[in-house]
Amino acid sequence: MKGLKNFFSSAKQFLAVDIPAELKKVSWPNKDAVYSSTKAVIVSTVVLSLYISFFDAIFKYLLEFTAK
């Protein structure tokens, strides 16, 4: 029972004190940095999906051609 009480005491300390203290130390990005990063992720995702789709179409054509 003492171990369980110690666990909840430690969890309370962690959630109520440690997490807010660490979040105050974080250097949060500004709006422009978030916008720029989001744009880079979206563009790279679109480019990669087009790249994969291109090679998928080529392999599909080659498989259909060799299966005939």
N, C-alpha and C positions, 0 to 999 in steps of 0.2 A: 504494500500500500504506500510505503514511503517513496518507492521508486516512481510510482504513478504521480504522486503529488509533486515530486521533483521535476518530472517531465512537464507537467502543466505549468509549473512555475517558470521553467526555462522557456517554454513556448510563449508564455505571456510576455516575458522579458524580450524575447526575439521580435515578436509582432508589435509590441507597443513602444519599444525603445530603439532597438537596433536597426530595424528597417527604416523608420523615419530619419534616423541619423545618417544612414548611408545614402538615402535619397536626397538629402540636402547637399551631399558632397558631389553629386552627379553634375557634370557639365552638359546641360541640355542644349540641343541644337536650336538655332533660330529658324524662323519660318522659311527663309530662303534656302538654307541647307537641307531642310526636309523636302522642300519642293524639288530641288536639284537632284537629290538622291532618289526620290520617287520617280522622277522623269527618267533617270538613268536605268532604273530597274524595269520600268515599263518598256523602254526602247530595247533594252537587251533581251527581254522576254519575247518581244515581237520578232526581233531578228533571229533569235535561236529557234523559235517555232517555225519561221519561214525556212530556215536552213534544214531543220529536221523534216519538214513537209516535202521539200524539194527532193531530198535523198530517198524519202519514203516512196514518192511517186516514181523515181527512177528504178528503185528495186522492185516495185510492183510491176512496172512495165517489163523489166528484164525477166522476172519470174513467169509472167504470163507469156512472154515470147518464147522462153525455153520450155514451157510446159506444152506448147502446141506441137 
